Amino acid sequence: MLHHVAAEHFDDWRSTARHLVQSDVPPDRIRWVDQRAEHSSGQGDLFQADLSAALPPPTNAGEFRVSAKFLSAAETVSHHRDPQRWELLYQTLWRIVHGQRHLMEVASDKDVFRIVQMEKAVRRDAHKMKAFVRFRRMEDESGEHYIAWHRPDHYPLRIVGDFFARRFNVMRWTIMTPDESASWDGDCLTYAAGMPREAAPSFDELESLWKTYYANIFNPARIKLNAMRAEMPKKHWPTLPETEMITEMLQQAPERTRQMIQTTAAVSTAQPFVPNTDDLRELAAASRQCRGCDLCQQATQTVFGAGPTDAQTVFVGEQPGDQEDLRGTPFVGPAGQVLDQVLQELGIRRDTIYLTNAVKHFKFTRSAKRRLHQKPSARQVAACRPWLEAELSAIGPQHLICLGATAARVVLGPNFRLTEQRGVAVATEYAPWTLATLHPSAILRAPAKQSQVLMEQFRSDLALWASQIEPSS
C-alpha cells in the first residue's frame, strides 16, 4: 500500500517520519507531498485531508536515536526548495535507523552528499538574504513601518527571522517574499502568507541617503564583475537601490582608482585578499598572501584554521602562539595541550571540530632568545576579521566556542565582558549556539591555586557544550 503523507515545515516532517519509522513503513511505500509546492501551484487543498488517519499504527513504539548532526542537517534542508527533500531525508533516516548508524560520516554516500549540498545552498541563501534585504519606510496608523521585499532561491525566511528581530528590534518591520512574510511589532515575530513584489513600496526618502552612502563606500580598485554578479545576482537588483548606480560607477572606476592611489592612505584590512569562495582550501591558500596588516611582516607564516569542512563546532581563539607560528597549525602549543586534555576528558575527538583564531599571524616581542606573546591591537583584529567571517560562512557551524575575550568580542561585540558573560550560550549570526569561555593560555599563566579554579570553569563550560552535541532523538 502506498501512503501519501504531507509536510510543510521541519516539525511536520519530523513528527510524521517518527510515526512512519515506528510503523516499519519503508521509503518505497511513501509518497511525500510538499505542501509549500502545493500552495505555490494553487493546489493547497489537494492533500489537506487527515492523512495521518490513514497511516498504520506503530508496531514498535520504542524510542530510536539519531545523531544531532543528522537532525541539524535535516532542519536546514527542510528550507530547501527541492520538493524531493522530504523523501531524501526520510530515506536517509530509514538507513540510519536500520543499521547505518554513522551514515552521516560517509561523505561519499550519494544521499549524504545531496544533503550536504542542499544544506550549503540553504545557508548561502540565508546569508544572501541578510545582505540584500533593503527596508523602505512607510507610515501607517501606528507610525513608522519598514517594509522589504526579497526573492530568495529557497525558504530561508524562518532561518534569518530571529537575526532581523535582534538586529532591528527597535523598529516595526515586515519582510515579504513570494512564499511567506515575517513581521516584527517590537515584541513578537510572526509569519504570514507570501506577497507579490507590488505589495512593497518601491521608493522612500531614505533611498537617496543610502545611495550616497553606497557611492562613498564603493571601492573601484576591487572591481571583479564575475564575482559581483555571483554574489549579487541580477534577480535581486530591482530591490537594491544602489544597483542603479553601478554602471556609472564602473565607468568612473579607473579615474577613482587613480585618485585613491594618489590621495588616500590605505586602510588596514584583509578584505581585498579574501577570495569569493566557500572552499576552505582556497581560502587557506589565499591567506598565505595576506598583507592586510603589519603582523605579516614579523610572523613566520599565516596560521589558518584546521579541521573538517562540515564541522558542527568551531573553536575560535585569539591568535597563534610561538609553536603554531613555526608549525603553521592552530592549537599545537601548550594552550592546545590544555584544550586536548579537556576534550579527551569529555570523550570528544579533536578531529571532529574546526580550530581557528581571530588573528592569523603571531604577534610577539623578543626577550633574549624567546618570543613572547603580545596582544593584537583592535585595528589588527579588525583587519583580520574578514578571514574569520569567511571561515564561518563556509562552514556554517551549529556551535561556536570563543576562547578568550578577544575572540568573544569579534563574535559578540565590543561590549562583551568575559567575567560577566562567560559560560552563557546565546544565538549569533554565525551559529545558533555560541558560547564564550576562557582561553587555555589564561589557565597556564595564572598562579597554581587560581589556575585550578580557572581549569574547573573551563572544563564546566566545555561540558555544557558537550551536552549539546550528544546524539538525540
VENCOR-V571231 format. One record per residue. N is the residue number from 1. RES is the residue in one small letter. SS is DSSP state (hx for helix, st for strand, lp for the rest). PHI is phi in whole degrees, -180 to 180 (* if undefined). PSI is psi in whole degrees, 0 to 359 (none if undefined). Layout:
{{N;RES;SS;PHI;PSI} {N;RES;SS;PHI;PSI}}
This chain:
{{1;m;lp;*;133} {2;l;lp;-93;126} {3;h;st;-102;132} {4;h;st;-98;121} {5;v;st;-129;146} {6;a;st;-116;150} {7;a;st;-149;140} {8;e;lp;-116;319} {9;h;lp;-126;172} {10;f;hx;-59;317} {11;d;hx;-62;325} {12;d;hx;-61;310} {13;w;hx;-63;316} {14;r;hx;-61;315} {15;s;hx;-64;314} {16;t;hx;-68;319} {17;a;hx;-63;320} {18;r;hx;-59;314} {19;h;hx;-62;317} {20;l;hx;-67;319} {21;v;hx;-63;316} {22;q;hx;-69;342} {23;s;lp;-95;4} {24;d;lp;57;42} {25;v;lp;-96;112} {26;p;lp;-72;161} {27;p;hx;-57;326} {28;d;hx;-75;358} {29;r;hx;-104;12} {30;i;st;-127;137} {31;r;st;-113;112} {32;w;st;-84;132} {33;v;st;-108;123} {34;d;st;-86;105} {35;q;hx;-67;331} {36;r;hx;-63;315} {37;a;hx;-65;322} {38;e;hx;-64;319} {39;h;hx;-62;318} {40;s;hx;-65;328} {41;s;lp;-90;2} {42;g;lp;81;14} {43;q;lp;-112;35} {44;g;lp;-61;338} {45;d;lp;-96;1} {46;l;lp;-62;321} {47;f;lp;-122;40} {48;q;lp;-89;358} {49;a;lp;-67;167} {50;d;lp;-75;84} {51;l;hx;-66;328} {52;s;hx;-62;335} {53;a;hx;-66;334} {54;a;hx;-87;354} {55;l;lp;-78;147} {56;p;lp;-69;151} {57;p;lp;-68;153} {58;p;lp;-60;134} {59;t;lp;-96;345} {60;n;lp;-139;95} {61;a;lp;-81;1} {62;g;lp;-70;159} {63;e;lp;-77;150} {64;f;lp;-129;155} {65;r;lp;-122;139} {66;v;st;-129;164} {67;s;lp;-72;153} {68;a;hx;-62;330} {69;k;hx;-63;317} {70;f;hx;-67;316} {71;l;hx;-62;320} {72;s;hx;-64;314} {73;a;hx;-64;318} {74;a;hx;-63;320} {75;e;hx;-65;320} {76;t;hx;-68;315} {77;v;hx;-64;334} {78;s;lp;-61;342} {79;h;lp;-93;3} {80;h;lp;-77;152} {81;r;lp;-83;345} {82;d;lp;-62;118} {83;p;lp;-66;347} {84;q;lp;-88;6} {85;r;hx;-64;323} {86;w;hx;-65;319} {87;e;hx;-63;316} {88;l;hx;-62;316} {89;l;hx;-66;320} {90;y;hx;-69;320} {91;q;hx;-61;319} {92;t;hx;-68;318} {93;l;hx;-60;315} {94;w;hx;-58;316} {95;r;hx;-66;320} {96;i;hx;-63;315} {97;v;hx;-69;330} {98;h;lp;-104;54} {99;g;lp;107;344} {100;q;lp;-108;62} {101;r;lp;-57;325} {102;h;lp;-103;29} {103;l;hx;-57;322} {104;m;hx;-66;347} {105;e;hx;-86;352} {106;v;lp;-94;89} {107;a;lp;-64;335} {108;s;lp;-82;349} {109;d;lp;-64;137} {110;k;hx;-65;323} {111;d;hx;-70;316} {112;v;hx;-64;319} {113;f;hx;-60;316} {114;r;hx;-63;318} {115;i;hx;-63;315} {116;v;hx;-62;316} {117;q;hx;-64;318} {118;m;hx;-67;322} {119;e;hx;-62;315} {120;k;hx;-65;321} {121;a;hx;-63;320} {122;v;hx;-67;317} {123;r;hx;-64;321} {124;r;hx;-66;320} {125;d;hx;-65;320} {126;a;hx;-64;320} {127;h;hx;-61;317} {128;k;hx;-66;326} {129;m;hx;-65;319} {130;k;hx;-61;326} {131;a;hx;-82;328} {132;f;hx;-107;354} {133;v;lp;-70;129} {134;r;lp;-125;117} {135;f;lp;-83;145} {136;r;st;-124;140} {137;r;st;-84;135} {138;m;st;-132;164} {139;e;st;-117;132} {140;d;st;-131;192} {141;e;lp;-65;341} {142;s;lp;-99;0} {143;g;st;112;216} {144;e;st;-70;137} {145;h;st;-141;121} {146;y;st;-100;128} {147;i;st;-124;138} {148;a;st;-134;150} {149;w;st;-126;135} {150;h;lp;-144;143} {151;r;lp;-115;97} {152;p;lp;-81;168} {153;d;lp;-79;329} {154;h;lp;-124;221} {155;y;lp;-125;64} {156;p;lp;-86;359} {157;l;hx;-59;318} {158;r;hx;-75;343} {159;i;hx;-75;319} {160;v;hx;-97;356} {161;g;hx;-56;314} {162;d;hx;-65;326} {163;f;hx;-60;312} {164;f;hx;-67;326} {165;a;hx;-65;323} {166;r;hx;-74;318} {167;r;hx;-70;323} {168;f;lp;-122;50} {169;n;lp;-76;349} {170;v;lp;-98;4} {171;m;lp;-132;153} {172;r;lp;-84;132} {173;w;st;-148;160} {174;t;st;-138;132} {175;i;st;-110;120} {176;m;st;-102;140} {177;t;lp;-133;167} {178;p;lp;-63;339} {179;d;lp;-97;319} {180;e;st;-161;170} {181;s;st;-129;153} {182;a;st;-125;140} {183;s;st;-134;142} {184;w;st;-123;123} {185;d;lp;-103;11} {186;g;lp;103;341} {187;d;lp;-130;326} {188;c;lp;-136;140} {189;l;st;-101;124} {190;t;st;-127;157} {191;y;st;-122;146} {192;a;st;-144;188} {193;a;st;-67;159} {194;g;lp;-70;164} {195;m;lp;-136;149} {196;p;lp;-75;164} {197;r;hx;-56;325} {198;e;hx;-67;342} {199;a;hx;-77;344} {200;a;lp;-99;149} {201;p;lp;-66;150} {202;s;lp;-103;350} {203;f;lp;-160;149} {204;d;lp;-150;179} {205;e;lp;-72;345} {206;l;hx;-77;345} {207;e;hx;-58;314} {208;s;hx;-66;325} {209;l;hx;-66;318} {210;w;hx;-64;319} {211;k;hx;-65;320} {212;t;hx;-62;316} {213;y;hx;-61;313} {214;y;hx;-64;320} {215;a;hx;-62;327} {216;n;hx;-81;334} {217;i;hx;-93;350} {218;f;lp;-63;126} {219;n;lp;-106;101} {220;p;hx;-68;342} {221;a;hx;-78;353} {222;r;hx;-117;31} {223;i;lp;-75;119} {224;k;lp;-134;97} {225;l;hx;-61;316} {226;n;hx;-63;317} {227;a;hx;-65;320} {228;m;hx;-63;317} {229;r;hx;-69;327} {230;a;hx;-68;319} {231;e;hx;-83;334} {232;m;lp;-128;73} {233;p;lp;-54;146} {234;k;hx;-62;337} {235;k;hx;-65;339} {236;h;hx;-89;348} {237;w;hx;-59;322} {238;p;hx;-59;335} {239;t;hx;-100;3} {240;l;lp;-111;106} {241;p;hx;-59;330} {242;e;hx;-68;340} {243;t;hx;-69;339} {244;e;hx;-64;339} {245;m;hx;-99;352} {246;i;hx;-62;314} {247;t;hx;-58;312} {248;e;hx;-64;319} {249;m;hx;-69;327} {250;l;hx;-66;322} {251;q;hx;-65;327} {252;q;hx;-87;354} {253;a;hx;-58;312} {254;p;hx;-57;316} {255;e;hx;-68;319} {256;r;hx;-65;323} {257;t;hx;-63;316} {258;r;hx;-60;317} {259;q;hx;-65;322} {260;m;hx;-63;317} {261;i;hx;-64;322} {262;q;hx;-79;323} {263;t;hx;-118;349} {264;t;lp;-113;127} {265;a;lp;-73;141} {266;a;lp;-67;137} {267;v;lp;-93;129} {268;s;lp;-66;116} {269;t;lp;-163;147} {270;a;lp;-85;353} {271;q;hx;-53;317} {272;p;hx;-63;342} {273;f;hx;-95;352} {274;v;lp;-87;116} {275;p;lp;-74;159} {276;n;lp;-85;81} {277;t;lp;-156;156} {278;d;lp;-104;8} {279;d;lp;-85;113} {280;l;hx;-64;329} {281;r;hx;-66;319} {282;e;hx;-66;320} {283;l;hx;-63;316} {284;a;hx;-62;317} {285;a;hx;-64;318} {286;a;hx;-67;327} {287;s;hx;-64;337} {288;r;lp;-67;341} {289;q;lp;-101;7} {290;c;lp;-67;134} {291;r;lp;-130;35} {292;g;lp;-71;341} {293;c;lp;-151;177} {294;d;hx;-78;353} {295;l;hx;-65;335} {296;c;hx;-66;341} {297;q;hx;-76;331} {298;q;lp;-108;338} {299;a;lp;-71;154} {300;t;lp;-68;319} {301;q;lp;-165;166} {302;t;lp;-73;136} {303;v;lp;-112;96} {304;f;lp;-84;172} {305;g;lp;-67;164} {306;a;st;-145;142} {307;g;lp;143;178} {308;p;lp;-66;142} {309;t;lp;-69;340} {310;d;lp;-108;25} {311;a;lp;-58;138} {312;q;lp;-83;343} {313;t;st;-129;135} {314;v;st;-119;131} {315;f;st;-102;132} {316;v;st;-122;121} {317;g;st;-102;193} {318;e;st;-82;298} {319;q;st;-159;162} {320;p;lp;-67;153} {321;g;lp;-100;195} {322;d;hx;-60;311} {323;q;hx;-68;322} {324;e;hx;-64;320} {325;d;hx;-63;322} {326;l;hx;-76;325} {327;r;hx;-98;344} {328;g;lp;77;18} {329;t;lp;-131;136} {330;p;lp;-74;147} {331;f;lp;57;51} {332;v;lp;-115;0} {333;g;lp;-95;200} {334;p;hx;-57;318} {335;a;hx;-63;321} {336;g;hx;-64;327} {337;q;hx;-68;323} {338;v;hx;-64;316} {339;l;hx;-62;315} {340;d;hx;-59;321} {341;q;hx;-61;314} {342;v;hx;-70;320} {343;l;hx;-59;318} {344;q;hx;-64;319} {345;e;hx;-62;327} {346;l;lp;-87;356} {347;g;lp;75;30} {348;i;lp;-115;129} {349;r;lp;-77;135} {350;r;hx;-61;327} {351;d;hx;-75;4} {352;t;hx;-97;354} {353;i;lp;-117;159} {354;y;st;-104;129} {355;l;st;-115;132} {356;t;st;-153;183} {357;n;st;-135;155} {358;a;st;-67;328} {359;v;st;-119;135} {360;k;lp;-97;355} {361;h;lp;-120;148} {362;f;lp;-79;124} {363;k;lp;-105;129} {364;f;st;-152;166} {365;t;st;-122;153} {366;r;st;-96;140} {367;s;st;-137;104} {368;a;lp;57;242} {369;k;lp;-99;1} {370;r;st;-99;153} {371;r;st;-108;118} {372;l;st;-101;133} {373;h;st;-55;137} {374;q;lp;-129;132} {375;k;lp;-64;132} {376;p;lp;-68;150} {377;s;lp;-75;165} {378;a;hx;-60;324} {379;r;hx;-66;320} {380;q;hx;-68;322} {381;v;hx;-64;316} {382;a;hx;-64;322} {383;a;hx;-63;324} {384;c;hx;-87;349} {385;r;hx;-55;322} {386;p;hx;-57;329} {387;w;hx;-67;315} {388;l;hx;-64;318} {389;e;hx;-64;323} {390;a;hx;-65;319} {391;e;hx;-62;311} {392;l;hx;-66;324} {393;s;hx;-66;320} {394;a;hx;-68;322} {395;i;hx;-86;317} {396;g;lp;61;57} {397;p;lp;-69;155} {398;q;lp;-86;331} {399;h;st;-128;137} {400;l;st;-132;122} {401;i;st;-111;120} {402;c;st;-97;119} {403;l;st;-97;104} {404;g;lp;94;165} {405;a;hx;-68;323} {406;t;hx;-62;310} {407;a;hx;-63;320} {408;a;hx;-63;322} {409;r;hx;-72;330} {410;v;hx;-63;319} {411;v;hx;-87;318} {412;l;hx;-104;356} {413;g;lp;108;160} {414;p;lp;-69;344} {415;n;lp;-90;3} {416;f;lp;-63;138} {417;r;lp;-127;115} {418;l;hx;-62;321} {419;t;hx;-65;335} {420;e;hx;-100;330} {421;q;hx;-116;6} {422;r;lp;-62;139} {423;g;lp;78;10} {424;v;lp;-107;117} {425;a;lp;-81;135} {426;v;st;-139;164} {427;a;lp;-91;139} {428;t;lp;-131;173} {429;e;lp;-68;345} {430;y;lp;-95;333} {431;a;lp;-161;144} {432;p;lp;-69;341} {433;w;st;-132;107} {434;t;st;-126;134} {435;l;st;-139;139} {436;a;st;-107;138} {437;t;st;-141;187} {438;l;lp;-71;153} {439;h;lp;-85;137} {440;p;hx;-54;330} {441;s;hx;-65;332} {442;a;hx;-66;326} {443;i;hx;-67;319} {444;l;hx;-68;327} {445;r;hx;-81;339} {446;a;lp;-74;152} {447;p;lp;-57;157} {448;a;hx;-52;312} {449;k;hx;-65;315} {450;q;hx;-69;327} {451;s;hx;-60;322} {452;q;hx;-63;319} {453;v;hx;-65;315} {454;l;hx;-64;323} {455;m;hx;-64;319} {456;e;hx;-65;321} {457;q;hx;-64;316} {458;f;hx;-62;314} {459;r;hx;-64;321} {460;s;hx;-65;318} {461;d;hx;-64;316} {462;l;hx;-70;331} {463;a;hx;-65;323} {464;l;hx;-62;316} {465;w;hx;-64;317} {466;a;hx;-60;327} {467;s;hx;-67;338} {468;q;hx;-82;338} {469;i;lp;-104;5} {470;e;lp;-69;149} {471;p;lp;-58;140} {472;s;st;-137;163} {473;s;lp;-80;none}}
